[in-house]
């Protein structure tokens, strides 16, 4: 039996194992039974730590966040635009590191307070730029929702971490839509170069926040 399997079972170990297994089987295949088998324990043993699968997903999302922010420091000299760019670029990178990472993260609740320092700093920066607290929350939530939604779609087309193979054959799509030239040509913009797509969309969101609330650069 491996040293890992001999070590005591706790929430962190279960979540770490689940995250590793996630890349192999995806969210649909990630069952408590499969995780228990990987840990060489009986499935009921996991219920001492998580009451259901959603509770486990909450811990997995928390672990993803901890890894995302580990060793990174916020620059107090950031403008509000720079901060939103950095935070959401980092979030996308983190989510893409796991198969179905965006689905795991979406709708989950953090199990600790690890996120509080960065959230506090971001809200202080946004309110310091002239936003009310409500506006700052709306701005941050909107940018985060864009990022999670974008990565959900991106991973739907390229399921695995580092998988550059899209599910859509752009040339075939163009042939099938040949009677609709604009729609046909749009395929190259919709289903290719996701880095460019993300950056453009994020720029639009941030520009919209600035315009909505009358913020300067």
Residue pairs with C-beta under 8 A, 6 or more apart in sequence:
1 40
4 13
5 39
5 40
7 13
9 39
9 41
9 45
9 48
9 49
10 49
11 49
11 50
11 59
11 111
12 59
12 63
13 39
14 35
14 39
14 46
14 49
14 50
14 56
14 59
15 56
15 59
15 60
15 62
15 63
16 63
17 35
17 38
17 39
18 30
18 35
18 56
18 60
19 60
19 63
19 64
19 98
20 38
21 30
21 34
21 35
21 38
22 30
22 60
22 98
22 99
22 100
22 101
22 104
23 98
23 99
23 160
23 161
24 99
25 34
26 99
26 100
26 159
27 99
27 100
27 103
27 104
31 53
32 43
32 46
32 47
32 50
32 53
32 56
33 43
35 46
35 56
36 42
36 43
36 45
36 46
46 56
50 56
50 59
54 108
57 104
57 108
58 108
58 109
58 110
58 111
59 111
60 104
60 108
61 104
61 105
61 108
61 109
61 110
62 108
62 110
62 111
62 112
62 114
64 94
64 95
64 97
64 98
64 101
64 104
64 105
65 94
65 110
65 114
65 115
66 114
67 94
68 90
68 91
68 93
68 94
69 90
69 114
69 118
72 90
74 83
74 118
74 121
74 122
75 82
76 121
78 86
78 125
79 129
79 217
80 125
80 126
80 129
80 215
81 206
81 210
81 217
83 122
83 125
83 126
84 139
84 140
84 143
84 202
84 206
84 209
85 202
85 206
87 118
87 122
87 140
87 143
87 144
88 143
88 144
88 146
88 147
88 202
89 202
91 144
91 147
91 148
92 147
92 150
92 151
92 198
94 101
95 101
95 102
95 105
95 147
95 148
95 151
95 155
96 151
96 154
96 155
96 161
97 161
98 104
98 161
99 155
99 159
99 160
99 161
100 155
100 159
101 151
101 155
101 161
102 148
102 149
102 151
102 152
102 154
102 155
103 152
103 155
105 148
106 148
106 152
122 136
122 140
123 133
123 136
123 137
123 140
126 135
126 136
126 139
126 140
127 133
127 136
129 215
130 213
130 214
130 215
131 139
131 213
131 215
135 213
139 209
139 213
142 205
142 209
143 202
143 205
143 206
143 209
146 201
146 202
146 205
147 198
147 202
150 197
150 198
150 201
154 194
154 198
156 167
157 166
157 167
157 168
157 191
157 194
158 164
158 165
158 166
158 167
158 194
166 191
166 192
168 187
168 191
170 187
170 188
170 191
170 192
173 184
173 187
173 191
174 184
174 185
174 187
177 183
177 184
177 187
178 184
189 197
190 197
209 215
210 216
210 217
